[in-house]
Amino acid sequence: MKSLLLDIDFRYAQFYDQEEFCHYNMFNHHFFGGKASGEALQAFLRAPEGENIVMVADPPFGGLVKPLANSFSLISQTWKKLQSSSSSNMDMSMIWIFPYFFEPRILECLPTFTMLDYQVDYENHPLYKHGKTGRKQSPVRLFTNICPKDVVLPKDEGYRFCSVCQRYVCSLNRHCAKCNTCPSKDGRAWKHCSACEKCVKPSWRHCRSCGRCALPDHPCGKDPGNEGCFICGSLKHRRKVCPQRDARRTKAPKGGNKNCPLKSKANRKSGAGGRRAKKMAAAST
């Protein structure tokens, strides 16, 4: 199986040649190697008849969805231009590894994608793994434009095939006849709320005051889209513009007067420079 690695870490060039690695920024679709790197990608995408190409992307989870989706679309368009006329209407198969709570943004940019139930674990990540130090279920999923029925998930890892949805799902993700889907996103068994007419997380309860399902200790009576400031509780502004934001960061010096203002970083001196300044101040007095 041939592979081509596109990564921003230039150190991979020490282990792969130009036909196997391209120094690449996926957030703006930039090849640092210039024309040569672009030609290497085109040569790889120009696969012989009978061979399929799948793009697997595992970008940083803090990255913006739209720039990533745009770069993936450009690579797919390049692949489509290199195909024969009989395959011009097809899309390149893609698998995007990303947390499940980004599903609305990903589907907004790439409507043909579907989120699979498969939970991706990272052995070297403190949170996205099973065990005492990680989460009970990993929030990382596979987003793909491949037909979900064709992606077979391992039964020995807790996945089953739903004959109604025609796809593999987590064993705890039970099919809801009212919603006509397997609704769970986080790997837990969700429950159907008759008032909201949809399935929700098992820890949520329906609140009559808010008219929606939420956590039992949620701020009742507040609009979920207008929660206001998390620092002072005001509904008139957000945390970023709260007048108390800078005041919370300011701390009084230890053992000193609380009303005494802190010295700015420019006035602070330490080490040899600070000792010389003290000696000069003592000599002048």
Contacts in CASP RR format, 6 or more apart in sequence:
PFRMAT RR
TARGET T0000
AUTHOR 0000-0000-0000
METHOD contacts of the structure
MODEL  1
MKSLLLDIDFRYAQFYDQEEFCHYNMFNHHFFGGKASGEALQAFLRAPEG
ENIVMVADPPFGGLVKPLANSFSLISQTWKKLQSSSSSNMDMSMIWIFPY
FFEPRILECLPTFTMLDYQVDYENHPLYKHGKTGRKQSPVRLFTNICPKD
VVLPKDEGYRFCSVCQRYVCSLNRHCAKCNTCPSKDGRAWKHCSACEKCV
KPSWRHCRSCGRCALPDHPCGKDPGNEGCFICGSLKHRRKVCPQRDARRT
KAPKGGNKNCPLKSKANRKSGAGGRRAKKMAAAST
2 44 0 8 1.000
3 20 0 8 1.000
4 19 0 8 1.000
4 20 0 8 1.000
4 21 0 8 1.000
4 22 0 8 1.000
4 40 0 8 1.000
4 41 0 8 1.000
4 44 0 8 1.000
5 12 0 8 1.000
5 16 0 8 1.000
5 20 0 8 1.000
5 21 0 8 1.000
5 22 0 8 1.000
6 21 0 8 1.000
6 22 0 8 1.000
6 24 0 8 1.000
6 26 0 8 1.000
6 41 0 8 1.000
7 21 0 8 1.000
7 22 0 8 1.000
7 23 0 8 1.000
7 24 0 8 1.000
8 23 0 8 1.000
8 24 0 8 1.000
8 25 0 8 1.000
8 26 0 8 1.000
10 23 0 8 1.000
10 32 0 8 1.000
12 21 0 8 1.000
12 23 0 8 1.000
13 21 0 8 1.000
13 23 0 8 1.000
15 21 0 8 1.000
18 36 0 8 1.000
18 37 0 8 1.000
18 40 0 8 1.000
19 40 0 8 1.000
19 43 0 8 1.000
19 44 0 8 1.000
22 31 0 8 1.000
22 33 0 8 1.000
22 37 0 8 1.000
22 38 0 8 1.000
22 40 0 8 1.000
22 41 0 8 1.000
23 31 0 8 1.000
23 32 0 8 1.000
23 33 0 8 1.000
23 37 0 8 1.000
24 30 0 8 1.000
24 31 0 8 1.000
24 32 0 8 1.000
24 37 0 8 1.000
25 32 0 8 1.000
26 57 0 8 1.000
26 59 0 8 1.000
26 68 0 8 1.000
26 71 0 8 1.000
26 72 0 8 1.000
27 63 0 8 1.000
27 64 0 8 1.000
27 67 0 8 1.000
27 68 0 8 1.000
27 71 0 8 1.000
28 67 0 8 1.000
28 71 0 8 1.000
29 70 0 8 1.000
29 71 0 8 1.000
29 74 0 8 1.000
29 75 0 8 1.000
31 37 0 8 1.000
31 38 0 8 1.000
31 41 0 8 1.000
41 75 0 8 1.000
41 78 0 8 1.000
42 78 0 8 1.000
42 82 0 8 1.000
44 53 0 8 1.000
45 53 0 8 1.000
45 75 0 8 1.000
45 78 0 8 1.000
45 79 0 8 1.000
45 82 0 8 1.000
45 92 0 8 1.000
46 82 0 8 1.000
47 53 0 8 1.000
52 93 0 8 1.000
53 79 0 8 1.000
53 92 0 8 1.000
53 93 0 8 1.000
54 92 0 8 1.000
54 93 0 8 1.000
54 94 0 8 1.000
54 95 0 8 1.000
54 146 0 8 1.000
55 72 0 8 1.000
55 75 0 8 1.000
55 76 0 8 1.000
55 92 0 8 1.000
55 93 0 8 1.000
55 94 0 8 1.000
55 95 0 8 1.000
56 94 0 8 1.000
56 95 0 8 1.000
56 97 0 8 1.000
57 68 0 8 1.000
57 72 0 8 1.000
57 94 0 8 1.000
57 95 0 8 1.000
57 96 0 8 1.000
57 97 0 8 1.000
58 97 0 8 1.000
59 68 0 8 1.000
59 96 0 8 1.000
59 97 0 8 1.000
59 98 0 8 1.000
61 98 0 8 1.000
61 99 0 8 1.000
61 140 0 8 1.000
65 98 0 8 1.000
65 102 0 8 1.000
65 105 0 8 1.000
65 106 0 8 1.000
65 109 0 8 1.000
66 105 0 8 1.000
66 109 0 8 1.000
68 96 0 8 1.000
69 106 0 8 1.000
69 109 0 8 1.000
69 110 0 8 1.000
70 109 0 8 1.000
72 94 0 8 1.000
72 96 0 8 1.000
72 110 0 8 1.000
73 110 0 8 1.000
75 92 0 8 1.000
76 91 0 8 1.000
76 92 0 8 1.000
76 94 0 8 1.000
79 92 0 8 1.000
80 88 0 8 1.000
80 90 0 8 1.000
80 91 0 8 1.000
80 92 0 8 1.000
83 90 0 8 1.000
91 112 0 8 1.000
91 145 0 8 1.000
93 144 0 8 1.000
93 145 0 8 1.000
93 146 0 8 1.000
94 113 0 8 1.000
94 144 0 8 1.000
94 145 0 8 1.000
94 146 0 8 1.000
95 142 0 8 1.000
95 143 0 8 1.000
95 144 0 8 1.000
95 146 0 8 1.000
96 106 0 8 1.000
96 110 0 8 1.000
96 113 0 8 1.000
96 142 0 8 1.000
96 143 0 8 1.000
96 144 0 8 1.000
97 120 0 8 1.000
97 140 0 8 1.000
97 141 0 8 1.000
97 142 0 8 1.000
97 143 0 8 1.000
98 106 0 8 1.000
98 140 0 8 1.000
98 141 0 8 1.000
98 143 0 8 1.000
99 139 0 8 1.000
99 140 0 8 1.000
99 141 0 8 1.000
100 115 0 8 1.000
100 139 0 8 1.000
100 140 0 8 1.000
100 141 0 8 1.000
100 185 0 8 1.000
100 186 0 8 1.000
101 139 0 8 1.000
101 185 0 8 1.000
103 115 0 8 1.000
103 141 0 8 1.000
103 143 0 8 1.000
103 185 0 8 1.000
106 113 0 8 1.000
106 115 0 8 1.000
106 143 0 8 1.000
107 113 0 8 1.000
110 143 0 8 1.000
110 145 0 8 1.000
112 145 0 8 1.000
113 143 0 8 1.000
113 144 0 8 1.000
113 145 0 8 1.000
114 143 0 8 1.000
114 144 0 8 1.000
114 145 0 8 1.000
114 148 0 8 1.000
114 167 0 8 1.000
115 141 0 8 1.000
115 142 0 8 1.000
115 143 0 8 1.000
115 185 0 8 1.000
116 141 0 8 1.000
116 142 0 8 1.000
116 143 0 8 1.000
116 144 0 8 1.000
116 148 0 8 1.000
116 151 0 8 1.000
116 153 0 8 1.000
116 167 0 8 1.000
116 168 0 8 1.000
117 141 0 8 1.000
117 153 0 8 1.000
117 159 0 8 1.000
117 167 0 8 1.000
117 168 0 8 1.000
117 169 0 8 1.000
117 170 0 8 1.000
117 173 0 8 1.000
117 182 0 8 1.000
117 184 0 8 1.000
117 187 0 8 1.000
118 141 0 8 1.000
118 142 0 8 1.000
118 151 0 8 1.000
118 153 0 8 1.000
118 159 0 8 1.000
118 168 0 8 1.000
119 137 0 8 1.000
119 138 0 8 1.000
119 140 0 8 1.000
119 141 0 8 1.000
119 170 0 8 1.000
119 187 0 8 1.000
120 128 0 8 1.000
120 138 0 8 1.000
120 140 0 8 1.000
120 141 0 8 1.000
120 142 0 8 1.000
121 128 0 8 1.000
121 129 0 8 1.000
121 130 0 8 1.000
121 138 0 8 1.000
121 140 0 8 1.000
122 128 0 8 1.000
122 129 0 8 1.000
122 138 0 8 1.000
122 140 0 8 1.000
123 129 0 8 1.000
126 133 0 8 1.000
126 134 0 8 1.000
127 134 0 8 1.000
127 135 0 8 1.000
128 134 0 8 1.000
128 135 0 8 1.000
128 138 0 8 1.000
128 139 0 8 1.000
128 140 0 8 1.000
129 135 0 8 1.000
129 138 0 8 1.000
130 136 0 8 1.000
130 138 0 8 1.000
137 186 0 8 1.000
137 187 0 8 1.000
137 188 0 8 1.000
139 186 0 8 1.000
142 151 0 8 1.000
144 151 0 8 1.000
148 165 0 8 1.000
148 166 0 8 1.000
148 167 0 8 1.000
148 168 0 8 1.000
149 166 0 8 1.000
149 167 0 8 1.000
151 167 0 8 1.000
151 168 0 8 1.000
152 168 0 8 1.000
153 159 0 8 1.000
153 168 0 8 1.000
158 170 0 8 1.000
158 171 0 8 1.000
159 168 0 8 1.000
159 169 0 8 1.000
159 170 0 8 1.000
159 171 0 8 1.000
160 168 0 8 1.000
160 169 0 8 1.000
160 170 0 8 1.000
160 171 0 8 1.000
161 167 0 8 1.000
161 168 0 8 1.000
161 169 0 8 1.000
162 168 0 8 1.000
162 169 0 8 1.000
162 175 0 8 1.000
162 182 0 8 1.000
164 175 0 8 1.000
164 180 0 8 1.000
165 175 0 8 1.000
165 181 0 8 1.000
165 182 0 8 1.000
167 182 0 8 1.000
169 182 0 8 1.000
169 184 0 8 1.000
170 184 0 8 1.000
170 187 0 8 1.000
172 184 0 8 1.000
172 187 0 8 1.000
172 188 0 8 1.000
172 189 0 8 1.000
173 182 0 8 1.000
173 183 0 8 1.000
173 184 0 8 1.000
173 187 0 8 1.000
173 189 0 8 1.000
173 190 0 8 1.000
174 182 0 8 1.000
174 184 0 8 1.000
174 189 0 8 1.000
174 190 0 8 1.000
175 181 0 8 1.000
175 182 0 8 1.000
176 182 0 8 1.000
176 183 0 8 1.000
176 190 0 8 1.000
176 192 0 8 1.000
176 199 0 8 1.000
178 192 0 8 1.000
178 197 0 8 1.000
179 192 0 8 1.000
179 198 0 8 1.000
179 199 0 8 1.000
183 190 0 8 1.000
183 198 0 8 1.000
183 199 0 8 1.000
184 190 0 8 1.000
184 199 0 8 1.000
186 201 0 8 1.000
188 201 0 8 1.000
188 202 0 8 1.000
189 202 0 8 1.000
190 199 0 8 1.000
190 200 0 8 1.000
190 201 0 8 1.000
190 202 0 8 1.000
191 199 0 8 1.000
191 200 0 8 1.000
191 202 0 8 1.000
192 198 0 8 1.000
192 199 0 8 1.000
192 200 0 8 1.000
193 199 0 8 1.000
193 200 0 8 1.000
193 204 0 8 1.000
193 206 0 8 1.000
193 213 0 8 1.000
195 206 0 8 1.000
195 211 0 8 1.000
195 213 0 8 1.000
196 206 0 8 1.000
196 211 0 8 1.000
196 212 0 8 1.000
196 213 0 8 1.000
200 213 0 8 1.000
203 215 0 8 1.000
203 216 0 8 1.000
204 213 0 8 1.000
204 214 0 8 1.000
204 215 0 8 1.000
205 213 0 8 1.000
205 214 0 8 1.000
205 215 0 8 1.000
205 216 0 8 1.000
206 212 0 8 1.000
206 213 0 8 1.000
207 213 0 8 1.000
207 214 0 8 1.000
207 218 0 8 1.000
207 220 0 8 1.000
209 220 0 8 1.000
209 221 0 8 1.000
210 218 0 8 1.000
210 220 0 8 1.000
210 221 0 8 1.000
210 222 0 8 1.000
210 224 0 8 1.000
212 224 0 8 1.000
214 224 0 8 1.000
219 227 0 8 1.000
222 235 0 8 1.000
226 235 0 8 1.000
227 235 0 8 1.000
228 234 0 8 1.000
228 235 0 8 1.000
228 236 0 8 1.000
228 237 0 8 1.000
228 238 0 8 1.000
228 239 0 8 1.000
229 235 0 8 1.000
229 236 0 8 1.000
229 237 0 8 1.000
229 238 0 8 1.000
229 239 0 8 1.000
229 242 0 8 1.000
230 239 0 8 1.000
231 239 0 8 1.000
231 242 0 8 1.000
231 244 0 8 1.000
231 245 0 8 1.000
231 248 0 8 1.000
232 242 0 8 1.000
232 243 0 8 1.000
232 244 0 8 1.000
234 242 0 8 1.000
239 245 0 8 1.000
250 262 0 8 1.000
251 262 0 8 1.000
252 258 0 8 1.000
252 260 0 8 1.000
252 262 0 8 1.000
253 260 0 8 1.000
253 262 0 8 1.000
269 277 0 8 1.000
END
